[in-house]
Amino acid sequence: MSTTDAFLAGLGLPGTASAPSGLLDLLSLAAVVLDDSGRIVFWSPQAEELFGYTAEEALGTFAGRLLVDEQHLETVIELFTRVMESGQRWAGSFPVLHRDGSTRLVEFRNMRLQDDHGGYYALGIATDQATLQRVERDLALSIRLVSQSPIGLGVMDTELRYVLVNPVLARVDGLPADEQVGRAVSEALPFANEDSIESDMRRVLATGIPLLDRFVVGRAPDDTGQDHAWSVSFYRLEDPGGQVLGLATSVVDVTEQHRAATDAARARHRLALVADASVRVGTTLDLQQTARELAEVCVPQVADVATVDVLDSILHGHRSSGDAVGAARFRALAVVSAHPTVATRAVDPTGDYAQYDASRLITQCVNTRRPVLKTDVTGQDLRRVARDDECAALLAAAGVHSYLAVPLIARGEVIGAVGLMRADNPRPFDEDDVVLAGELAARAAVCIDNARLFQSQRHAALTLQRSLLPQRPADQLGLKITTRYQPAGATSEIGGDWFDVIPLADDKTALVIGDVMGSGIDAAATMGQLRTATRTLTQLDLDPADVLHNLDRATAGIEHTIATCAYAVFNPHDGTCDISLAGHLPPVLMRPGRTPELLDLPTGAPLGVGGVPFSTTRLGLTPGDQLVLYTDGLVETRDQAIDDRLDLLLSLLAGPHRDLEETCDLLLRALRRPGDHDDVALLIARLPAAEPGDPRPTGSPAAEPGDPQPTGSPGAG
C-alpha cells in the first residue's frame, strides 16, 4: 500500500479511485490555471472535455487568444487584471470558443492563487452553463417539492438518522424539523409498531427493493383523542455510481379513508350480527333458551358479559297501562360471559327474581323505554347495576368500565331489558353500539315474547290436561294398574292424549287410552269431551265395538276432530278381556315366560272418520299377564321407522321382571327424548299372580290363554 493510500485508509476513506459519482462528477468541473501573464500552466482532463483542446495544445498558450472571441478579449483581459491585482474572486458566465469553432456559455469561478515564492496565478473552475442550470433547476424543484409537499417526506442516512425532514413529517412526528435532524427514526416515529417499521427500513436499505404503502396506525402527538392512520413507503437512495446514500420515506395521512373503511366494516359487521341473530335467536319456543340465544349473540361481538331479564308482571300476563314509574320486579333469564369472570357472580342468577327500585339502571331502562348508556362507569354506577355493594366490588374487580342497558319491546310493550358490560374490551360503548344493541333487542324481543306466550299457553294447556285426566286410578278387582301422562317437551304441544280406568257392573273394569290429534288447549278440551262421552257410554254395558261406534258419531259432531282410541273391558270372573281399536296402535301382551307380543287386532278407523265398522276381539288372560296400552308419542319419531321403534318397545318389555312403576319409568326413559313433539299416555294393567290355594279364574273356552279371538258382531259403521 502506498503512503497516500495508507493516509486515506487512516481517515476511513477509499485509497483507490472510485467510479464517478455525486454532484461534482455530474457537473464535470474543469480546472484551468494561468500564470500572471495569462498563459495556461495547468489544464485538467475535464477542461479538455469542456473546451475540446488537449493539454499539449493548451499549455503555454495565452488563454484569451485560445478561448475568447476577439470582440470579448479586452473585457477578459480587464477581468483577469482585476482578479490578479485585487485578489477578489469573480463568478459569472462567459461565452467561450470551443475547438470545433462553436461558442458555448460556460459558468466560471475565478480566484487568485499564491505559491510559496510569492508568485501569483489565476485559477478558473468552469462547467457547462446548461448543465449547471439543469442541476440548479432540479435542485430547486426538489427543495420546493420536499418543503411544500402535502405528503410527509424525510431522508435518513445509512444509520437511519434523519438528515432531512419536511414540515408535514415534522407535524406527524410531533417534533420541529431542526430537532429531528440527527435523531434515529425510532426516537421520532409515532407508530405503535416502530420495531417492525425499523426492520422494514433496514431490509429496504439492504435489498434496494422499495416498500410501498405500508398501512400503520398510531396516535399523533398533537391529537391524543384518537388514532390516526398513515400509508408509509420507503426507498433506498443511491448516487449515480450506485453508492448507497441512505433512505427516503414518504408518509401519507389516510386517517379519513381509514375511518371511512372502519365505519363501513363496522356497518357490515352490524348487519352480519343482526342477520346472525335472526337465525340464532328464536330457534325454539322455550323462554330461557331464547333469552340465552340473545345473550350469546351479544357475546363477545358486542359485550364481554350479557344479561337478559324480563318483567315479572309480563310473565303473569299483566300489561302496563302506560309509562311505568317506580320499582320493578325482574326474573333473570340468561347470563353469558365471553370468558370466566367474577362479574357473572355480581348479577342475578338465572331463574332468580329481584325487586329493584327506580334508581337502578335496568329499572330506568324499562320505565323510560330508552337505552341507558354509561360510557365510563363509576363506583356509584356499579352499585346501580349489581345486586348489592359486595357484588359491585366484584364488577370493579372484573374491570367492568362501560355499561349499556337496552329495553326489550315487543308489540309495543316493554317486556324486559338486555344488560351489556365491557371489561376486557377496552373500547367503551358508544352510540353505534346503542344502535346495534337496539336492533338486536328489537328482533329478539318478539322471539322472547312469543316464547313467553307459548309458555303461558303451554301452562294453561297442561293445567287443563291434568285437570281432565283421572287421578291416580285405584286397583280394580283382579287388576293392578299403573298410569302415566308425560307432556311434550317442545313448546305448547300438549293436550291430546288421555287414559281412563272405569269400574263397571259385575266387577268389570274398562281400560281406555286415546289420542286427540292436534295440540294445545283445543286438543285438551276435545279430549275432555271424549273422555266424558266414553264414561257415559260405559254405563250402558255395551260391547267395546259399539262404544267406539257411538264415540265415532260423537266425534263427528266436534268440528275438525280426529282421535284414536283403544277400549278394553276386563272380566275378573272368567279372565277375559274384550278389546276394540279405533285407528290406535296395538297393545302389548306380556305373559310370564313368554316373549312380549303386539296383539294382532283389527285396527279400525280413527274416531271422526265415520262409516267404518269396529270389531271386538276377546283375549284370555291368566294371573301374571300384563296388558300395555300406550299412545303413539311413546314410539313414533321423525327419524326412525315405526316398526323399528315397536321392536325396541318389545325388547325393553322383554327384560327381567319389574313392578309396574319400574316398567313405566323404563319405557319413558328409554323411548322419550328431550324436546319430543308429542305427549304420551301410558297404562299398564297386570293380573296379580294367584296366591297358593286361590281358585284360578274359570269361564268359557274363549277365556283360556291363547290367540285373540273375535267375539260378538262388529260395531255398526
Secondary structure by P-SEA (a helix, b strand, c coil): ccaaaaaaaaacccccccccccccccccbbbbbbccccccccccaaaaaacccccccccccccccccccccaaaaaaaaaaaaaaccbbbbbbbbbbccccbbbbbbbbbbccccccbbbbbbbbbccaaaaaaaaaaaaaaaaaaaaccccccccccccccccccaaaaaaacccccccccccccccccccaaaaaaaaaaaaaaccccccbbbbbbbbcccccbbbbbbbbbbbbbcccccccbbbbbbbbaaaaaaaaaaaaaaaaaaaaaaaaaccccccccaaaaaaaaaaaaccccccbbbbbbbcccccccccccccccbbbbbbcccccccccccccccccccbbbbbccccaaaaaaaacbbbbbccccaaaaaaccccaaaaaaaaaacccbbbbbbbcccccccbbbbbbbccccccccaaaaaaaaaaaaaaaaaaaaaaaaaaaaaaaaaaaaaaccccccccccbbbbbbbbcccccccccccccccccccccbbbbbbbbcccccaaaaaaaaaaaaaaaaaaaacccaaaaaaaaaaaaaacccccccbbbbbbbcccbbbbbbbccccbbbbbcccccccccccccccccccccbbbbbbbbbbcccbbbbbbcccccccccccaaaaaaaaaaaaacccccaaaaaaaaaaacccccccbbbbbbbbbccccccccccccccccccccccccccccccc
